[in-house]
């Protein structure tokens, strides 16, 4: 473990770590945006339309945002390992 921690100061390892984090963040930003629009559309199709009550659009947006954030939190490690694998 101490050998692995010592390698974190190596510039090659830092570049790899930063590159992986940047690509993973970009990937999650794109997937999160697409997921937000998809969930917003799906909730609208499920009956939570804008005209249903005042603030329905805001409620759909909030529900979509919360679900995308939870999915991003749970899938972060899987995404980072996939990026490192490539």
PyMOL commands that set and color helices and strands:
alter all, ss='L'
color gray80, all
select helices_A, chain A and resi 2-7+11-45+56-85
alter helices_A, ss='H'
color red, helices_A
deselect
rebuild
show_as cartoon
